Amino acid sequence: MKRIIIAIDGFSSCGKSTMAKALARNIGYLYFDSGAMYRAVALYCMQNSLITDGEIDTEALRGKMKDIHITFEADPETKNSITFLNGVNVEHSIRSLEVSRYVSNVAALDFVRSEMVEQQREMGKQKGIVMDGRDIGTTVFPDAEMKVFVTASAEVRAKRRYDELSARGDNPNFNEILENVLQRDHIDQTRDVSPLKKADDAILLDNSNLTREEQMEWLIDTYKKLTTEC
Ligand code: DC
């Protein structure tokens, strides 16, 4: 069977990563979380005093881009992908609400995007990958053979994020999360460079009322149909 590129884009907290990871595992593909790369850059800014009073020092960050190395490794036990920033495992810290607060602004910077897109295209050279993000089907891999655009209501997404943070022992505030989800939607959709939008040839998946099992069945059916066609 031909190995393809699967691009999964959509709004924040739609469960894209969970679905992309599960799909990759199911069909024996490698999974790449492009959002983790933008999160790692935001964490780098926080750790290196490049944010003052909520403002990112854009020029200083531009000068530091060559010092930011993001890599992924599979967890030997769970096989889940782990994000490393300059050799340090940052998988847990990049998911904090503080990183979430800054990441959309970091991801809106053209020089950050061009560097990340270059690295993402390199990852896709091998084919047989599932990558999730916001611009994977539109900018990173416009020729991806399978493109899915995922959406769900803001409340459903905030509730999922709330449950995720609670499960890992944080003490989240639902309204704060909902506000963050709405704010990120706005920044992601209105930024100048690669704004979040559905590619014309992407298939729309609204998962507000789907179970994970139903969603996985749909994804695998779609993948099988496409790989037998091409
Ligand atoms: O998917 P996520 O919530 O981890 O993404 C974090 C942020 O990065 C989000 O605000 C949108 C941005 N992002 C992006 O602009 N382009 C991508 N390909 C992936 C994420």
Boltz pocket constraint, residues with backbone or C-beta under 6 A from the ligand:
constraints:
  - pocket:
      binder: B
      contacts: [[A, 12], [A, 13], [A, 34], [A, 35], [A, 36], [A, 38], [A, 39], [A, 100], [A, 103], [A, 104], [A, 107], [A, 108], [A, 132], [A, 133], [A, 134], [A, 135], [A, 136], [A, 184], [A, 188], [A, 194]]
      max_distance: 6.0
